[in-house]
Amino acid sequence: MAQEEQHKRSYTPSATTPGSEPSRVFHIVLLKGFASLSLHSALDTLQNANLVAGKQIYDWCFCGLTEAPVISSIGHETHVDTSIKEISTATDIVIVAGEGVFDLELGPLKVWLSRLARGDVRVAGLGSGAIVMASAGLLNDVPAAVNAWYHSGFEELFPTLELSRRTHVSEGLRCSSAGGVSGIDLFLDFIALDHGERFSDLVAESMCYTPLRQVQKSVDITIPNSLTVAHPIVSKVIAEMERTIDEPVSPARLAENVNMSTRQLERLFNKYLGTSPKRHYTRLRLREAYRLLVQSHLPVIEIALSTGFTSTSHFSKCFRAEFGSSPYELRGKKRNSESGSN
């Protein structure tokens, strides 16, 4: 395991299979009560990448606020390789926290992060690690994936920051996962950035795991949005639809808001989208529901309500008509892919 070797390779994602480049080192900061499943989801993914590659393309170093062992969420004592004060440079930093994150003294860690997290340094939060990133000012322009258990506390502490509705955010240099096995998807995305999706899929296959991106690719959930439609009125109406997915507005009100009759708006939608405003609205809501089903752990009833369906039976009927399976069947497919990784 890496101790004090500091690999200075900058973060330059590649679409190639593993070559002769040095291994990428993740400096993993463990905080008291860190989420054990989140940590091991990440480690198992990296280790399986090494096994599939036939060599060590990834390494990691456990860091603590001090050199003392750190107690995990399940009470296990984990020895660290070093303390953060001994680390002066890094390419990848991973913060792993747990339920007691709001009670921790994070001053020294925030100072350390503000010093190291510059340039091309990637920082990721696992478990409640995104809360630490937010407190260090690292998420001012980036949505955070945080477990629903911590949403109220996060919003109270950081009212101006954006909470993602996804289980993980892997774009750019500020990443996070909402905990549990979503860490697998986060690190599979990292592997895909380094070595291409094909290699990442082989790693997932070795773990008997189906990545979320494959679940999403199994059905086309793309649909014209307010940024891709050329006609300004149609674009404006779609933007209104996107803003009111949880409380749908009637077609008559949508038309009234752009000073048109319902019939005029229908003709405009048929001309530019080949469908009616009502049908397009429903499809937008169903696609948002699909995303929530595969990217969150919200109950089906909550997803139905959050996308404007007051009846789960009506929601299920519409969902099956659009995607060929019920919300429960899709959720079951996701659950099976997660249990297959255990």
C-alpha positions in Angstrom: 0.0 0.0 0.0 1.3 3.5 -0.8 2.9 5.4 2.1 4.7 8.6 1.3 5.3 8.1 -2.5 3.8 11.2 -4.2 2.8 10.5 -7.8 2.6 13.9 -9.5 0.8 12.8 -12.6 -1.9 15.4 -13.3 -5.5 14.4 -13.8 -5.7 13.8 -17.6 -8.4 11.2 -18.3 -7.6 8.7 -21.1 -9.7 6.4 -23.3 -7.0 3.8 -23.4 -6.6 0.5 -21.7 -4.0 0.4 -18.9 -0.5 1.0 -20.3 2.8 1.6 -18.6 1.8 4.8 -16.8 2.4 4.8 -13.0 -0.5 3.8 -10.7 -2.9 6.5 -9.6 -2.9 6.9 -5.9 -6.0 7.8 -3.9 -5.3 9.5 -0.6 -8.3 8.4 1.5 -9.1 10.4 4.5 -11.0 8.4 7.2 -13.0 10.4 9.7 -14.4 9.0 13.0 -17.5 6.9 12.3 -16.7 6.7 8.6 -19.2 4.7 6.5 -17.7 1.2 6.2 -19.8 0.1 3.2 -18.9 3.3 1.3 -15.2 2.8 1.8 -15.2 -0.9 0.8 -17.4 -0.2 -2.2 -14.6 2.1 -3.5 -11.7 -0.2 -2.5 -13.2 -3.3 -4.0 -13.8 -1.5 -7.3 -10.2 -0.3 -7.4 -8.8 -3.7 -6.4 -10.9 -5.4 -9.1 -9.6 -2.9 -11.6 -6.0 -4.0 -10.7 -7.0 -7.7 -11.1 -8.6 -7.1 -14.5 -5.6 -5.1 -15.6 -3.2 -7.8 -14.4 -1.1 -5.2 -12.6 -1.4 -2.4 -10.0 -3.0 0.5 -11.8 -4.5 1.9 -8.7 -3.2 2.3 -5.1 -4.4 4.0 -2.0 -3.1 5.5 1.2 -5.3 5.7 4.4 -4.9 9.1 6.1 -6.3 10.3 9.4 -6.5 13.6 11.2 -3.8 12.1 13.4 -1.8 8.9 13.2 -4.2 7.1 15.6 -6.5 4.3 14.3 -10.0 5.4 13.2 -13.2 3.7 14.3 -15.6 2.9 11.5 -19.4 3.0 11.5 -19.5 -0.7 12.5 -17.0 -0.3 15.3 -13.9 -1.7 13.5 -10.6 -0.1 14.1 -8.7 0.9 10.9 -5.0 1.8 11.1 -4.0 4.7 8.9 -0.8 5.0 6.9 -0.1 8.6 7.8 -1.8 11.8 9.1 -2.9 14.5 6.8 -0.2 16.9 8.0 2.4 14.6 6.4 0.7 14.8 3.0 1.9 17.9 1.0 0.7 16.9 -2.5 -1.9 14.6 -4.1 -3.8 14.0 -7.3 -6.9 12.3 -5.8 -8.3 12.9 -2.3 -11.3 10.9 -1.0 -13.1 12.0 2.2 -15.0 9.2 3.9 -17.3 10.2 6.7 -20.3 8.8 8.5 -23.3 9.7 10.7 -21.4 11.8 13.2 -19.9 14.2 10.7 -21.8 17.2 12.1 -20.1 16.7 15.5 -16.5 16.5 14.3 -13.9 19.2 14.6 -12.9 19.8 11.0 -10.8 22.9 11.2 -7.4 21.3 10.5 -8.9 19.2 7.7 -10.5 22.2 6.0 -7.2 24.1 6.1 -5.4 21.1 4.6 -8.1 20.7 1.9 -7.9 24.4 1.0 -4.2 24.0 0.6 -4.1 20.8 -1.4 -7.3 20.9 -3.4 -6.1 23.2 -6.2 -5.4 22.9 -9.9 -6.1 19.5 -11.2 -6.5 17.8 -7.8 -9.7 15.7 -7.7 -11.7 15.5 -4.4 -14.4 13.0 -3.8 -16.7 12.6 -0.8 -18.1 9.2 0.3 -20.8 8.6 2.8 -21.3 12.0 4.3 -18.0 13.2 2.8 -19.7 15.8 0.7 -20.7 17.6 3.9 -17.0 18.0 4.7 -16.3 19.2 1.2 -19.1 21.8 1.5 -17.8 23.0 4.8 -14.4 23.5 3.2 -15.9 25.6 0.4 -15.3 23.0 -2.3 -18.9 22.7 -3.6 -19.8 26.3 -4.2 -20.5 25.7 -7.9 -21.0 21.9 -7.9 -24.1 19.8 -6.9 -23.5 17.4 -4.0 -24.7 13.8 -3.7 -25.7 13.3 -0.1 -27.7 10.5 1.5 -31.3 11.6 2.2 -30.6 11.0 5.9 -28.4 14.1 5.9 -30.4 16.4 3.6 -32.1 18.5 6.2 -28.8 19.1 8.1 -27.0 19.9 4.8 -29.7 22.4 3.7 -29.6 24.1 7.1 -25.9 24.5 7.1 -25.5 25.3 3.4 -28.7 26.9 2.1 -27.1 28.3 -1.0 -25.6 25.0 -2.2 -27.3 22.5 -4.6 -28.2 19.0 -3.5 -28.1 16.5 -6.4 -31.0 14.1 -6.8 -28.6 11.5 -8.1 -26.8 8.8 -6.1 -23.4 10.1 -7.3 -21.8 13.0 -9.1 -18.7 12.1 -11.0 -18.2 15.0 -13.4 -15.3 17.3 -13.0 -12.9 17.6 -10.0 -15.5 17.8 -7.2 -17.3 14.5 -6.9 -19.5 12.7 -4.4 -21.6 9.7 -3.7 -24.6 9.4 -1.4 -23.2 6.4 0.3 -23.5 2.6 0.2 -22.9 0.9 -3.1 -23.2 4.1 -5.1 -19.5 4.3 -4.4 -19.1 1.5 -6.9 -20.7 3.6 -9.7 -18.6 6.6 -8.7 -15.3 4.7 -9.0 -16.4 2.9 -12.1 -16.9 6.3 -13.6 -13.4 7.3 -12.5 -12.0 4.1 -14.1 -13.9 4.8 -17.3 -12.3 8.3 -17.4 -8.8 6.8 -17.0 -9.1 3.7 -19.2 -12.3 3.9 -21.2 -15.8 2.5 -20.7 -15.0 -0.9 -22.0 -12.4 -1.5 -19.4 -14.7 -0.1 -16.7 -17.4 -2.5 -17.8 -15.0 -5.4 -17.5 -14.3 -4.4 -14.0 -18.0 -4.2 -13.2 -18.5 -7.6 -14.8 -15.8 -9.1 -12.6 -17.8 -7.8 -9.6 -21.1 -9.2 -10.9 -22.3 -5.6 -10.9 -24.4 -3.7 -13.5 -23.4 0.0 -13.6 -26.1 2.6 -13.5 -25.0 3.9 -16.9 -25.8 0.5 -18.4 -29.2 0.5 -16.8 -29.9 3.9 -18.2 -28.7 2.9 -21.7 -31.2 0.1 -21.8 -33.9 2.6 -22.6 -33.8 5.9 -24.4 -34.7 8.5 -21.9 -33.7 11.5 -24.1 -36.3 14.0 -25.0 -36.2 17.6 -26.5 -35.7 20.2 -23.7 -35.9 23.9 -23.4 -32.3 24.3 -24.7 -32.6 22.1 -27.8 -35.8 23.4 -29.3 -35.3 26.3 -31.8 -38.7 27.9 -31.6 -38.7 30.5 -28.8 -42.3 30.0 -27.7 -42.0 26.2 -27.7 -38.7 26.5 -25.7 -40.4 28.8 -23.2 -43.3 26.5 -22.7 -41.0 23.5 -22.2 -38.9 25.4 -19.7 -42.1 26.1 -17.7 -42.9 22.3 -17.9 -39.4 21.5 -16.6 -39.9 23.9 -13.6 -43.3 22.5 -12.7 -42.7 18.7 -13.0 -43.9 18.2 -9.4 -47.1 20.3 -9.9 -48.1 20.1 -13.5 -49.8 23.1 -15.1 -52.8 22.6 -17.3 -52.4 22.9 -21.1 -54.8 25.9 -21.1 -52.6 27.7 -18.5 -49.4 26.9 -20.4 -51.0 28.5 -23.6 -52.3 31.5 -21.6 -48.8 32.2 -20.3 -47.5 32.7 -23.8 -50.6 34.6 -25.0 -51.9 31.7 -27.2 -54.9 29.6 -27.4 -54.7 25.9 -26.4 -55.3 25.0 -30.1 -52.5 27.3 -31.3 -50.0 25.9 -28.9 -51.0 22.3 -29.9 -50.3 23.1 -33.6 -47.0 24.7 -32.7 -45.9 21.6 -30.7 -47.0 19.2 -33.4 -45.0 21.2 -36.0 -41.8 21.3 -34.0 -42.0 18.2 -31.8 -44.6 16.0 -33.5 -46.6 15.6 -30.3 -49.0 17.6 -28.2 -48.1 19.7 -25.2 -49.9 17.4 -22.8 -48.0 14.3 -24.2 -44.7 16.1 -24.1 -45.3 17.2 -20.5 -46.1 13.6 -19.4 -43.0 12.3 -21.1 -40.8 14.9 -19.3 -42.3 13.8 -16.0 -41.9 10.1 -16.7 -38.2 10.6 -17.7 -37.6 12.4 -14.4 -39.3 9.6 -12.6 -37.0 7.1 -14.5 -33.9 9.0 -13.4 -35.0 9.1 -9.8 -35.8 5.3 -9.8 -32.3 4.4 -11.0 -30.3 7.2 -9.3 -31.9 7.4 -5.9 -33.4 5.2 -3.2 -36.6 7.2 -2.8 -39.8 5.1 -2.4 -41.9 4.7 -5.6 -44.8 6.6 -4.0 -42.5 9.6 -3.3 -41.2 9.5 -6.9 -44.7 9.4 -8.2 -45.7 12.5 -6.1 -42.5 14.4 -7.0 -43.3 14.0 -10.7 -46.9 15.1 -10.4 -48.7 11.8 -10.2 -51.3 11.6 -7.4 -52.0 7.9 -7.9 -49.4 5.2 -7.9 -51.6 3.0 -10.1 -51.9 5.7 -12.7 -48.2 6.4 -12.5 -47.4 2.7 -12.9 -49.7 2.4 -15.9 -48.2 5.5 -17.7 -44.6 4.3 -16.8 -45.2 0.8 -18.3 -46.7 2.3 -21.4 -43.7 4.5 -21.9 -40.8 2.2 -20.9 -42.3 -1.3 -21.2 -41.9 -2.2 -17.5 -43.4 -1.0 -14.2 -41.5 1.3 -11.8 -41.3 -1.6 -9.4 -39.7 -3.9 -12.0 -37.1 -1.2 -12.9 -36.3 -0.7 -9.2 -36.0 -4.5 -8.8 -33.5 -4.6 -11.7 -31.4 -2.0 -10.0 -31.7 -3.8 -6.6 -30.6 -7.1 -8.2 -27.5 -5.4 -9.8 -26.5 -4.1 -6.4 -27.0 -7.4 -4.6 -25.0 -9.1 -7.2 -22.0 -7.1 -6.2 -22.0 -8.5 -2.6 
